[in-house]
Amino acid sequence: MFELRRSDDAGFAPWPLERSSALVKEIRDSVAEKLRHALEHRIPEIDRVLIGRRPNGENAGPTSARVRIIPLASIGHPQADMLIRRILIEVPGECPLRADDIAWAVSGLQLDRPVLDKQIDLTSSDDQAQLGFFGVDKPGRIWRSVTPVALSEAERRRIDPNRVKTDENEKKGGHEKYVEHERASFAIAQALRRANVAAKVSSIRLQREPFDRRGARVEQFAEGTRFSKHCLWHVELEFELPVSGPLLIGDGRFLGLGVMRPVTLEGDTK
């Protein structure tokens, strides 16, 4: 666990939730560069587990060996502002790099091009309280997206805001919305399989609006990413059995998207 701290006075440097991908990419690239200088003989492995590709640009797998940089929004009570103050670095057992080498590369890292126009230091943290809100050691049956899920195979049709006012054919009918929902539901099933989540899903809810009052619509997360706003969805999943976190799904799970959190709905006692 690492915290975002201001370089000038060591206070927290909250990062906007909708720019989570920019934060993850900045950390990922800086860590990779630091490791390349320290472990020159392992550059191919560094690129493979951090960037997801070989030095020649080719894709590299398996994804189960990749390091995950997980932005943790401040959640857990109604007044929580959902800004990012902490980062969780998850190093899987299949990763060929040592976990302590990666921790060394992250600790003390300074972000020189932050969204906040101020220098930010990444400092190691022993505060594990926030992890419970993301399902670590606290399994849950119902999960909701904090950052939207990227489903490249389920892109919605773009509607021209100028034409929709005058052209009835530009509007989406019930059947088209149903087909989009079904396509997205199938993509969710594939995303869970790729994330190695074996639990069966009993219901799926999809929308563009955030589930949390202080969250952000999906369109706000697309800026600066390779994902179209039309393939981003806020998702609620109900599993038949409890699932443990951290849970990240979708094509953007290595870029700060698809971060889920467990919730308890009224009447849910299982």
Residue, then its C-alpha position, 0 to 999 in steps of 0.5 A: m500500500f502506498e499513499l499520495r503525499r504532497s512533496d512540499d508538506a507531506g499532506f495528502a494529495p487527493w487525485p481526481l477519480e475520473r483521472s484514475s487511468a492517468l495516475v496508474k499510467e504515470i506510476r506504471d511508466s515511472v516504475a518501469e523506467k526505474l527498474r530498467h535502469a536498475l535491472e538492465h538485464r531484465i528489461p523484457e520481463i519488466d516491460r512484460v509484467l508492467i507494460g504488458r508488451r515486449p520491447n519490440g511492441e508485441n503483446a506479451g502474456p500471460t496477464s496472470a503474471r502482470v503487476r496490478i496498480i490499483p487506485l483506491a478511492s476514499i469510500g466507506h461512509p456517506q461523506a467520503d469524497m471518492l478522491i484517490r489517496r492510496i494505491l495498492i500494488e498487487v504482485p502475483g505469484e507468477c510474476p518473475l520480478r521480486a515483490d520487494d524490487i517492485a516495492w523499492a521502485v514504487s517507494g519514494l517515487q515522485l510524479d513530476r507531471p501530475v494532474l494536480d500541478k504539484q509534485i507528488d511523492l508515493t510513500s509506503s503505508d501500513d494503513q490497511a483499513q481502506l482495503g476492507f472497503f474493496g473486499v480484501d478479506k471481506p468477501g461480498r456477493i454484490w459488487r459495484s464499479v467505482t471506476p467504470v468497466a471497459l468492454s471493448e466488445a460492447e461499444r454502444r452506438r454513438i448518437d449525434p446530439n445535433r441530429v437526435k433533435t430532428d431525426e427520429n432514426e438517430k434515437k435508440g429504440g427499446h430493441e437496440k437498447y436491449v441488444e446493447h445490454e445483452r452484448a454488454s452482459f456477454a462481455i461482462a461474462q468474458a471479463l470475469r473469465r479473464a479475471n479468473v473469477a469463477a463464481k456464477v453471476s445471478s444478475i447484472r445491472l449496467q448504466r452510465e451513471p455512477f452508483d455512488r453519489r460522489g462518483a462520476r459518469v463513464e464519459q469522464f473517464a475516457e479522456g486520455t485513454r485508448f477507450s471510447k466513452h461508448c464502451l465504458w459501463h458502470v456495473e453492478l454484479e450479484f454473485e451466487l456466492p461471496v467473492s473476495g477482492p480486490l476485484l478488477i474486471g474489463d479491458g482497462r483493469f491494468l489502467g485503473l478502470g474496472v475497480m469494483r467494491p462490495v456493497t450490502l443492499e437492504g434485505d441482503t443477508k446472505 
